Amino acid sequence: MTISDPTALPDPWQSLHALLAAMDAEIEQVYLERGIKGVRPRFAYPLIRLAHTGPLTIRELATSLNRSHSAISQTIAAMRKEDLVTSEPGADARTRRIDLTERGRSLVPFLEAEWRATHATVAELDAEVPHAMTAVVEEVRKALERRSMRRRILHHLVEPPR
């Protein structure tokens, strides 16, 4: 038992998580205002990619999007529930080929337009704030290349006696 609860301190990630969640909620609101129900912002990337590549396995899709297999598998399951994609057996029993349904295919032109509008919005925000979000993210990435998050944590880690 520790004397003070470290989770009582403000979470340094909370504002970033809250900002990203709020931005996603606003993108989802754009969908709803257009009568598009059951589509989440995280669906746009894989739907657009599948429209341009044709059917892919979950692993191929994850690799092409630079996402984890687990994250894409969960996203595909959610998209299947919304009748956006189909899942058919692949070349062997361990793989599934993912393809767009008619509903999924019909949404791609709008999702591509929203994708472009979102990129324009990010550029607008970068120009509006004193420290561009994309530049800050890139600087953090470079700093972590110089010295990893793990190494930084280990530098500060004071383990309790055993």
Helices and strands as residue ranges (DSSP letters): G 6-8, H 14-33, H 41-53, E 56-57, H 58-65, H 69-81, E 85-89, E 96-100, H 102-128, H 133-146, H 149-156
